């Protein structure tokens, strides 16, 4: 039975990526270019959430949520 993939939008990007490394790759594809850089992940990623990052980068949060849902994630906010 596959493990349920959950995405808690209240968690920091660093924590989400530690729980599931695939999150960083999906975010990079969505336009969060620097997310796979360990330096960025360990500095800004400690306090940045996906909604905050999307707002800063001008990326539609609904598009981000839709992509994660399409890849089998359950989203909690």
Secondary structure, 3 states (H helix, E strand, C coil): CCCCEEEECCCCHHHHHHHCCHHHHHHHHCCCHHHHCHHHHHCHHHCCCHHHHHHHHCCCHHHHHHHHHHCCEEEEC
